[in-house]
């Protein structure tokens, strides 16, 4: 009755009486050996397979693009980049059913679970070399496998990362960032990622964005770190929540994340930095859930930015099992701003344009604020739409309940009244009412499912981009508040005074022992003044680089709206089919007045 073709999987907002098959429907049956062999091969000894590898494997089944996307949606309802064995088995089962022209759904698996067709793959052995090249080992987690980008024209496919050797070899990083094209994800995002060709940019061909070769940093939908709440509480007297990273391999507390964020802010002051969820003392479940979600986004953002994930302390934070709380506190007191080579940063950029951007930083701030307001407003509207659709689903379900005929028990003692007996036309209408009721129940579920998709997927993508925009706004605030003009004027005044004293002593008392002291003081002040001027120059050119980096994040716009439109099209098509079935039932109802008279 409620088994409908829902592309978004099981909805948590479904009607109370809905009974859908669970995801463990094939956990207790014997599966073909190919299931285990393929999982072992792709997982490389770990407990999970990457979504990219699963997608590439499904493509070798030579099914349609729509079927391919639908298998991924049903097997991975949370759109996770990590595929467990259960989700992997479900995907292979759906592939076998799709190759036999069966329905792609959990209900179909439940129906055929005792005779699941074995999936067929084409060119599986010939593509072994490509499969090995499509994987890389996460340098922060031993044994963790994450896909390398296979789409040079799609910045939202899983992007390249680095092996430990590549982390120390910048040339090798640049070489590995180039990869062939994979056609799978073009249904969502096939925009060019040639971010150098920006129409309103004034860059020369010699310009190279610092840490800009890795397209993974712009893939806001790609998460390769999972933070979960540990069931065990830490502390002796005052208990606190611990968080597991990478399947309990690493355990950290919130203060560790917060100190890491502070450390990154001090070292990478003039860079776009990820946002850390705020501190707070409430212990209610919504607050803790939001904090956990924020820590996941914070950790995944660190892994996307190449200049952050290559930091030694970051590597230790995410891969060392030992407690590093003390080390983090020491690093906070000893960290200094990153050392950058000014000549390399200014290569290919006109100094005039650098200064022009810095002097118009207020105008830049207004532009960033406009972007922030735009996406915040869209998120609010989508959240309202989600609530409306959920309410519509509730009301449609109420209508379906009114139309569902009651099951009245037969009672032989009841006296039948001929004039109250149902005519044949009335009985026919009751059957039609039941059919319409079933279709309206399906429509209700579709509305609720779309409500969930809007709130979880569409809004989530916009929130991620909103986080980047807000990070850019914070960077501008840091630059505006980092002016050391007062300190510079004080040092310059001290230098003038020292020079005057040196001149007088040299003229009147050339052997005065205080001359050497004044010279040392003059050299120290001149050195500090030079460092301040150099830092100011680096700050200006880094602002230019980060503006260019921020511009490249706009390529995620296509991903957001393609996903939004694609979800609504799927929803519309399923709704249209359900309404057409209701129309057929309505047309089957008796419509003539004389039909309700039995002679």
Helices and strands as residue ranges (DSSP letters): H 33-43, E 49-50, H 51-59, H 65-75, E 82-83, H 85-99, H 106-112, G 113-115, H 128-133, E 135-137, E 145-147, H 164-167, H 170-176, G 184-187, G 215-218, E 227-234, E 240-245, E 250-253, H 254-267, H 285-304, H 306-309, H 312-319, H 325-334, H 342-345, H 351-359, H 361-403, G 418-420, H 424-453, I 454-458, H 459-480, H 485-508, H 514-552, G 553-555, H 556-587, G 593-596
